[in-house]
Amino acid sequence: MVDESQELRRVSWTELFSFTHIFKTWRMARHYSKLVLAFAAIALTCLVGTVMDAVWGWAGATARIPDVVNYHVTANFAAYADKTETLQQEADAQFVQWMTFMPQRAWEFGPVLDAYVAEGGSRAGAFHAQLAKAIEKWQADNTSSQPKPVDRQELVRQVDDDRRAAWSRYRKIVARMLNAAEPLVAAAAEEAEAEIEKLPKEEDRAAAAERLERDVHAARRALWKLRVTLIEQSRQHVFGRGIFEVFAAYEQHCIANAFDAVGQGRIFNGAGRVLLDRQSLVVLQDEPSEPTAYAVTTGRGEPVGLVGWLVLMLAGLVWLAGAHWLYALVFGVLTLSIWALFGGAIARIAALHAAQEIAIPMGQALRFSAGKFFSFVTAPLLMLAIIFGLGLLLGLGGLISAIPVAGAVLRVVFALLFGLVLVIGAAITFVTIGLLAGFPLMYPAIAVEGSDSFDAISRSFSYVFGRPWRYGLYFLVSAVYGTICYAFVRLFAFGTLLATHVFVSQGFFGLGLNTRGAPQLAESAGMMDLLWGRPTFGDLSGTFHMAAVGGGLNLLAAWIIRAWVYVVVGFVAAFVLSFAVSAFTNIYYLLRRKV
């Protein structure tokens, strides 16, 4: 037999390194149909949460930033309820303190003068002297409105009886002070400018005019910041926030930190302590000015890695279901329906895109998901039903064993059957792991195979437990690659929003510093920051101070700007969702070939 040499002309790297198929996820994720469907799903979810926050808030059910972590670090629900009540009592006590001193302080314009100095305003310039004179004249003209001494006990009773009515009175006091301060600032600027014109030396007039410009700007910045701090933030402090608002802020923070952890190479850091020691979790930061400012770490200061943040995301769901079960039930049903329809459509588009490079229309994808709606909805619910059913069975056994007298006999029977109890516990663990790890594969399974929920569960469990290490490798590659792609998309969105804010603000800024037109343009200074706070890379949307804007056209403008900003931020979130579905669809195809 003659030996024949063969020359290797080409290496199929995608066959040699199958995980490289995941790299086409970027191209799949940015397809417009997936992005539009993902944006629609996110927008509808936020709409549902916002409406439910309004309904539950009207009934007095709110939440606070630390609630999620407090739920897990307290020993039981009773301790959590006590801690929540303590936070509300502390907020009420602080509110009574504000109500005690604010009427007199507002009549003296003390907060305005303090904020003016804090913004860099000069006490020695002509503007400050004229502002003091304007305040004195206003007080002389309004002596009848000087507040009387406040009965603190009466305030406590008012806050206990009707917190909303007490808040309304407080808001009117602050608004009256700020509304009166605006023309006083304008008048002081005019008087100071006239005084400066009388200076004999040109260089003195120039220096004084420059100082006046800085002081007027400081005063106007102080006014809009007071609207934020004295109205918007104090309202959140007194009443708390919406349940969905707190939940969404917490989950967004976990997602952002999960991406950061991958970028810094932290995968399993702190995962053990997060899983095993709930008392190790602490909230390091709770800034009212930053509603999404969470800083969760382990008690030893150990940074949390990707796995830890994924566990903490589940902790948010546990808090929602445990602390606000009715809210979670209604929200869960509505949200699952939304994601079954739109998520299923995205998965169908991704399935055909990955297999045949075909991008089907959105209408066709939605018709497919509508036809498989029951399967998309029941796939995760069946697993949850099994977990809770088995758990209820174990709980029932423990309850029967606790029956007096007969319970002693039943405890012996229970002990004899304890091996079966352990088997049930193992089954709960098996199903839970399969659900957590296999749920991302259920939608692709239905979209690819066109099967029902039972087949999707069977395939996802088979792939997770049949090739766990391969699945873990594919997931890790997707996480790293997704972090890189997400950073690029987020950077582009940040540049868009920041450039818009900076250049538009310059228009408002220029108007606000025109001291010669101060009476007409006083409210322009800082108005852009009041309508829409400057975005950062960590907080793309910036801050919106709706309660501080006031009413009328300013409020309408703030809502319109907010909607447009949320469109940009929403498409960033839509990319994350589209990438995740596309990535798990590719992973499903890869595992399908190996199992």
C-alpha positions in Angstrom: 0.0 0.0 0.0 1.5 3.3 -1.1 1.5 6.1 1.6 0.1 9.3 0.2 0.8 12.6 1.9 -2.1 15.1 2.3 -1.7 18.8 2.5 -3.8 20.8 5.0 -4.9 23.8 3.0 -7.5 25.4 5.3 -8.4 25.2 9.0 -12.1 25.6 9.9 -11.6 27.6 13.1 -15.4 27.7 13.8 -15.3 23.9 13.9 -12.1 23.7 15.9 -13.2 26.4 18.3 -17.0 26.1 18.3 -17.4 29.0 20.7 -16.4 31.4 18.0 -20.0 31.1 16.7 -20.9 33.3 19.6 -19.0 36.2 18.0 -21.7 36.7 15.4 -24.1 37.7 18.2 -23.0 41.4 17.8 -24.3 41.4 14.2 -27.5 39.6 15.2 -28.2 41.8 18.3 -28.1 45.1 16.4 -30.7 44.0 13.9 -33.5 46.6 13.9 -36.4 44.2 14.3 -35.0 42.6 17.5 -34.2 46.1 18.9 -37.7 47.4 18.2 -39.3 44.3 19.8 -37.0 44.5 22.8 -37.7 48.2 23.2 -41.4 47.6 23.1 -41.1 44.9 25.8 -39.0 47.1 28.0 -41.3 50.1 27.5 -44.5 48.1 28.3 -42.8 46.6 31.4 -41.9 50.1 32.6 -45.4 51.4 31.8 -46.9 48.5 33.8 -44.6 49.2 36.8 -45.2 53.0 36.7 -49.0 52.6 36.6 -48.8 50.0 39.4 -46.6 52.4 41.5 -49.2 55.1 41.1 -52.0 52.7 42.2 -50.1 51.2 45.1 -48.6 54.6 46.0 -52.1 56.1 46.3 -52.9 53.3 48.8 -49.7 54.2 50.7 -47.6 51.2 49.6 -44.1 52.5 48.8 -40.5 51.4 49.3 -37.1 52.9 50.1 -33.6 52.4 48.6 -32.3 50.2 51.4 -35.3 47.9 51.5 -34.0 45.2 49.2 -30.9 44.6 51.2 -32.6 45.1 54.6 -35.0 42.3 53.6 -32.1 39.8 53.4 -30.0 40.9 56.3 -32.8 40.9 58.8 -33.6 37.6 60.6 -37.2 37.3 59.5 -40.1 39.2 57.9 -41.2 40.6 61.3 -37.8 42.1 61.8 -37.8 43.5 58.3 -41.3 45.1 58.9 -40.0 46.6 62.2 -37.0 48.1 60.4 -39.2 49.5 57.6 -41.5 51.1 60.2 -38.4 52.5 62.0 -37.3 54.1 58.7 -40.7 55.7 58.2 -40.7 57.0 61.8 -37.3 58.5 61.3 -38.5 60.1 58.1 -41.6 61.5 59.9 -39.4 62.9 62.7 -37.2 64.6 60.2 -40.2 66.0 58.4 -41.6 67.4 61.6 -38.2 69.0 62.2 -38.4 70.7 58.7 -41.9 71.9 59.3 -40.9 73.3 62.7 -38.2 75.6 61.4 -39.1 76.1 57.7 -41.8 78.8 58.0 -39.6 81.2 59.8 -36.5 80.3 57.8 -38.5 80.8 54.6 -39.7 84.2 55.7 -36.1 85.2 56.3 -34.9 83.6 53.0 -32.3 81.7 55.0 -32.1 78.7 52.7 -31.7 81.0 49.7 -28.8 82.9 51.3 -27.1 79.7 52.5 -27.4 78.1 49.1 -26.1 81.2 47.4 -22.9 81.1 49.5 -22.6 77.4 49.0 -22.7 78.0 45.2 -19.7 80.3 45.5 -21.5 83.6 45.8 -19.6 86.5 47.5 -20.8 88.1 50.7 -18.6 91.2 50.0 -19.9 92.1 46.5 -22.5 94.7 45.5 -25.1 91.9 44.7 -25.2 90.4 48.2 -25.7 93.9 49.7 -28.5 94.7 47.3 -30.1 91.3 47.8 -30.1 91.8 51.6 -31.8 95.2 51.1 -34.4 93.6 48.8 -35.2 91.0 51.4 -35.6 93.6 54.1 -37.9 95.6 51.9 -40.0 92.5 51.1 -40.2 91.6 54.8 -41.4 95.2 55.6 -44.1 94.9 52.9 -45.2 91.5 54.1 -45.2 91.8 57.8 -48.7 90.3 58.0 -47.4 87.0 56.5 -44.7 86.6 59.1 -45.2 83.1 60.6 -46.3 82.5 64.1 -44.4 80.1 66.5 -45.1 76.4 65.6 -46.6 73.9 68.0 -44.4 70.9 67.6 -46.9 68.5 69.1 -49.5 69.7 66.8 -47.2 69.1 63.9 -46.6 65.5 65.0 -50.3 64.9 65.2 -50.8 66.4 61.7 -48.1 64.3 60.2 -49.6 61.2 61.8 -53.1 62.0 60.8 -52.6 63.1 57.2 -49.0 63.1 55.9 -50.1 64.2 52.4 -51.9 67.3 53.7 -48.9 68.2 55.9 -46.6 67.8 52.9 -48.8 70.0 50.8 -48.5 72.8 53.3 -44.7 72.3 53.5 -44.4 72.5 49.7 -46.5 75.7 49.6 -44.2 77.3 52.1 -41.1 76.4 50.1 -42.6 77.3 46.8 -43.7 80.7 48.1 -40.2 81.4 49.3 -38.6 80.4 46.0 -41.2 82.3 43.9 -40.6 85.4 45.9 -36.9 85.0 45.7 -36.7 85.1 41.9 -37.8 88.7 41.5 -35.7 89.7 44.5 -32.6 88.3 42.8 -33.5 90.1 39.5 -34.0 93.4 41.3 -30.8 93.0 43.3 -28.9 92.4 40.1 -30.3 95.6 38.5 -29.5 97.7 41.6 -26.0 96.2 41.8 -25.4 96.9 38.1 -26.5 100.5 38.5 -24.3 100.9 41.6 -21.3 99.5 39.6 -21.8 102.0 36.8 -21.2 104.8 39.3 -17.6 103.6 40.1 -15.0 106.1 38.8 -12.4 103.7 37.5 -12.8 101.5 34.5 -10.8 98.6 36.0 -12.9 98.7 39.2 -16.1 98.6 37.1 -14.8 95.7 35.1 -13.8 93.7 38.2 -17.1 94.5 39.9 -19.1 93.5 36.8 -17.3 90.2 36.6 -18.0 89.5 40.3 -21.6 90.5 39.8 -21.9 88.0 36.9 -20.6 85.2 39.1 -22.8 86.2 42.0 -26.0 86.4 39.9 -25.3 83.0 38.4 -24.6 81.5 41.9 -27.9 82.9 43.1 -29.9 81.5 40.2 -28.1 78.1 40.5 -29.0 78.2 44.2 -32.7 78.7 43.5 -33.0 75.8 41.1 -31.0 73.5 43.4 -33.3 74.4 46.3 -36.2 73.3 44.2 -34.6 70.0 43.9 -33.4 69.5 47.5 -36.3 71.1 49.4 -39.1 69.7 47.2 -38.1 66.7 45.1 -35.7 64.9 47.5 -37.6 65.8 50.6 -40.8 64.3 49.0 -38.9 61.1 48.4 -37.6 61.1 51.9 -41.1 61.6 53.4 -43.1 59.2 51.2 -40.5 56.8 49.8 -40.5 55.7 46.2 -42.5 53.4 44.0 -42.0 49.7 44.5 -41.2 49.2 40.8 -38.9 52.3 40.9 -36.8 50.8 43.8 -36.9 47.3 42.3 -35.8 48.5 38.8 -33.1 50.7 40.3 -31.7 47.8 42.3 -31.8 45.4 39.3 -30.2 48.0 37.0 -27.4 48.5 39.5 -26.8 44.7 39.7 -26.7 44.5 35.9 -24.3 47.4 35.6 -22.0 45.9 38.3 -22.1 42.5 36.7 -20.8 44.0 33.5 -18.1 45.9 35.5 -17.1 42.7 37.2 -16.6 40.9 33.9 -14.6 43.8 32.6 -12.3 43.6 35.6 -12.0 39.9 35.4 -14.0 39.1 38.6 -16.2 36.1 38.0 -16.6 34.2 41.3 -15.3 36.8 43.8 -17.5 37.0 46.9 -19.9 34.5 45.5 -19.5 32.2 48.5 -20.3 34.8 51.0 -23.2 36.2 49.0 -24.7 32.7 48.8 -24.0 31.5 52.4 -23.9 34.5 54.6 -26.7 37.0 54.1 -25.6 39.0 57.1 -22.4 39.9 55.2 -24.3 42.2 52.9 -24.3 45.8 53.7 -25.5 49.0 52.0 -22.6 51.4 51.9 -24.3 54.3 50.1 -27.8 55.8 50.0 -27.7 59.2 48.5 -31.1 60.8 48.0 -29.8 62.8 45.0 -28.9 59.5 43.3 -31.8 57.2 43.4 -29.8 54.4 41.8 -26.8 54.8 44.1 -26.5 51.3 45.6 -23.1 50.0 46.8 -23.4 46.4 47.9 -20.4 44.4 49.0 -19.5 41.7 51.5 -18.9 42.7 55.1 -15.1 42.1 54.6 -15.1 44.7 51.8 -14.5 41.9 49.2 -15.7 43.0 45.7 -18.5 41.0 44.3 -17.9 39.2 41.0 -20.3 38.2 38.1 -21.8 35.2 39.9 -22.3 37.2 43.1 -24.2 40.0 41.2 -26.4 37.4 39.4 -27.3 36.0 42.8 -28.0 39.5 44.1 -30.3 40.1 41.1 -32.3 37.0 42.3 -32.3 38.6 45.8 -34.2 41.5 44.3 -36.9 39.2 43.0 -37.1 37.4 46.3 -37.6 40.8 48.1 -40.4 41.8 45.6 -42.2 38.5 46.1 -41.7 38.3 49.8 -42.2 41.9 50.9 -44.9 42.9 48.3 -46.4 39.6 47.3 -49.7 41.0 45.8 -47.7 43.6 43.8 -45.3 40.9 42.7 -48.2 38.6 41.6 -49.9 41.2 39.5 -46.7 42.5 38.1 -45.3 39.0 37.4 -48.4 37.9 35.5 -48.5 41.1 33.3 -44.7 41.1 32.8 -44.5 37.4 31.9 -47.2 37.9 29.3 -45.3 40.8 27.8 -42.1 38.9 27.7 -43.7 35.7 26.4 -45.1 37.7 23.4 -42.1 39.9 22.6 -39.3 37.7 23.9 -40.7 34.8 22.0 -40.7 36.9 18.8 -37.1 38.0 19.4 -36.1 34.4 20.0 -37.8 33.3 16.7 -36.0 36.0 14.7 -32.7 35.1 16.3 -33.3 31.4 15.6 -33.8 31.8 11.9 -31.1 34.5 11.7 -28.5 32.2 13.3 -29.4 29.1 11.3 -30.3 30.4 7.9 -29.2 34.0 7.9 -32.9 34.9 7.4 -34.4 37.9 9.0 -38.1 37.4 9.1 -40.5 40.4 9.5 -41.6 41.4 13.0 -45.2 40.6 12.2 -44.4 37.1 11.3 -42.3 36.7 14.5 -45.1 38.1 16.6 -47.6 35.7 15.0 -45.3 32.8 15.9 -44.9 33.9 19.5 -48.7 34.5 19.8 -49.3 30.9 18.5 -46.8 29.6 21.1 -47.8 32.0 23.8 -49.0 29.3 26.2 -45.8 27.4 25.8 -43.6 30.5 26.4 -45.7 31.4 29.5 -45.9 27.9 31.1 -42.3 26.8 30.5 -40.9 28.6 33.6 -44.2 28.4 35.5 -44.2 24.6 35.4 -40.8 24.4 37.0 -41.9 26.9 39.7 -45.0 24.9 40.3 -43.0 21.7 40.8 -40.6 23.5 43.2 -43.4 25.0 45.3 -45.4 21.8 45.2 -42.6 19.7 46.5 -41.8 22.4 49.1 -45.4 22.4 50.2 -45.3 18.6 50.6 -42.3 18.9 52.9 -43.9 21.7 54.8 -47.1 19.6 55.2 -45.0 16.7 56.6 -43.4 19.0 59.2 -46.8 20.5 60.1 -48.4 17.1 60.7 -45.4 16.1 62.9 -46.0 19.1 65.1 -49.6 18.0 66.1 -49.7 17.4 69.9 -50.0 13.8 71.2 -50.5 12.2 67.8 -47.6 14.2 66.5 -45.1 12.0 68.5 -46.2 8.9 66.6 -46.2 10.8 63.4 -42.7 12.1 64.0 -41.5 8.5 64.2 -43.2 7.7 60.9 -41.7 10.9 59.5 -38.3 9.9 60.7 -38.7 6.5 59.1 -39.6 8.2 55.8 -36.8 10.8 56.2 -34.9 9.2 53.4 -37.8 9.9 51.1 -37.8 13.5 52.4 -34.1 13.9 51.5 -34.9 12.6 48.0 -37.6 15.3 47.7 -35.1 17.9 48.9 -32.7 16.7 46.2 -35.4 16.9 43.6 -36.1 20.5 44.6 -32.4 21.4 44.3 -32.2 19.6 40.9 -35.3 21.4 39.5 -34.1 24.8 40.9 -30.7 24.5 39.3 -32.2 23.4 36.1 -34.6 26.3 36.1 -32.0 29.0 36.9 -29.5 27.6 34.4 -31.9 26.3 31.8 -34.5 29.1 31.7 -32.4 31.1 29.1 -32.5 28.1 26.8 -36.3 27.5 27.0 -37.3 30.3 24.7 -34.7 29.4 22.1 -35.8 25.8 22.3 -39.4 26.7 21.5 -38.3 29.2 18.8 -36.0 26.7 17.1 -38.0 23.5 17.4 -41.5 24.9 17.4 -42.3 22.6 20.3 -44.3 23.0 23.5 -43.2 23.9 27.0 -42.6 20.2 28.0 -40.1 19.7 25.2 -38.4 23.0 26.0 -38.0 22.0 29.6 -36.7 18.6 28.6 -34.1 20.0 26.2 -32.9 22.7 28.5 -32.4 20.3 31.4 -30.7 17.8 29.1 -28.3 20.4 27.8 -27.5 22.0 31.2 -26.9 18.7 33.0 -25.5 16.9 29.9 -22.8 19.4 29.0 -22.4 21.7 32.1 -18.8 22.7 31.5 -19.4 23.4 27.9 -22.4 25.4 28.7 -20.4 27.3 31.3 -17.7 28.1 28.8 -20.2 29.3 26.3 -21.9 31.5 28.9 -18.5 33.0 30.0 -17.5 33.8 26.5 -20.9 35.4 25.8 -20.6 37.4 29.1 -17.1 38.8 28.2 -18.0 39.5 24.6 -21.3 41.0 25.6 -19.5 43.3 28.0 -17.3 44.6 25.3 -20.2 45.2 22.9 -22.3 46.8 25.7 -19.6 49.1 26.6 -19.4 50.4 23.0 -23.1 50.9 22.7 -23.3 52.6 26.1 -20.4 54.9 25.3 -22.1 55.9 22.1 -25.4 56.7 23.9 -23.5 58.6 26.6 -21.8 60.7 24.0 -25.1 61.5 22.3 -26.8 62.5 25.6 -23.9 64.4 27.0 -23.3 66.4 23.8 -26.9 67.3 23.7 -27.0 68.4 27.3 -23.8 70.4 27.1 -24.6 72.4 24.0 -28.3 73.0 24.9 -27.3 74.0 28.4 -24.9 76.6 26.9 -28.0 78.3 25.4 -29.8 78.5 28.7 -26.5 79.4 30.4 -25.9 82.3 28.1 -29.4 83.7 28.7 -29.1 83.2 32.5 -25.9 85.3 32.7 -27.3 88.2 30.8 -27.6 90.5 33.8 -29.0 93.4 31.8 -32.0 91.4 31.0 -32.3 89.8 34.4 -36.0 90.6 35.1 -37.0 88.7 31.9 -34.4 86.0 31.9 -33.9 85.2 35.6 -35.6 81.8 35.4 -33.4 80.7 32.5 -30.3 80.2 34.6 -29.9 76.5 35.5 -33.3 75.7 33.8 -31.8 72.9 31.7 -30.3 71.3 34.7 -33.7 71.6 36.4 -35.6 70.1 33.4 -32.9 67.4 32.9 -29.9 66.9 35.1 -26.5 66.2 33.4 -26.1 62.6 32.4 -23.1 60.5 33.4 -21.7 57.2 32.1 -23.0 55.5 35.2 -26.4 57.2 35.0 -27.3 57.7 31.3 -30.7 59.2 31.9 -29.5 61.9 34.3 -31.9 63.1 36.9 -35.4 64.6 36.4 -36.8 66.7 39.2 -40.5 66.7 38.3 -41.8 67.9 41.6 -39.3 70.8 41.6 -40.1 72.0 38.1 -43.5 73.3 39.2 -46.4 73.2 36.8 -47.6 74.6 33.5 -45.4 74.5 30.4 -42.2 73.8 32.4 -43.6 70.6 33.6 -44.8 69.7 30.1 -41.4 70.4 28.7 -39.7 68.3 31.4 -42.0 65.3 30.6 -41.3 65.6 26.9 -37.5 65.8 27.4 -37.7 62.9 29.8 -39.6 60.8 27.2 -36.9 61.4 24.5 -34.1 60.7 26.9 -35.7 57.4 28.0 -36.0 56.4 24.3 -32.2 56.6 24.0 -31.6 54.8 27.3 -34.4 52.3 26.4 -32.6 51.3 23.2 -29.4 50.7 25.2 -31.4 48.3 27.4 -33.0 46.9 24.2 -29.6 46.0 22.9 -28.7 44.2 26.1 -31.9 42.1 25.8 -31.4 41.5 22.1 -27.8 40.4 22.7 -28.8 38.1 25.5 -31.5 36.3 23.5 -29.3 36.1 20.4 -26.4 34.8 22.5 -28.4 32.1 24.2 -29.9 31.1 20.8 -26.4 30.6 19.5 -25.5 28.6 22.7 -28.6 26.5 22.2 -27.5 25.6 18.6 -24.0 24.7 19.8 -25.2 22.5 22.6 -27.8 20.9 20.3 -24.9 19.7 18.1 -23.1 18.2 21.0 -25.8 16.5 23.0 
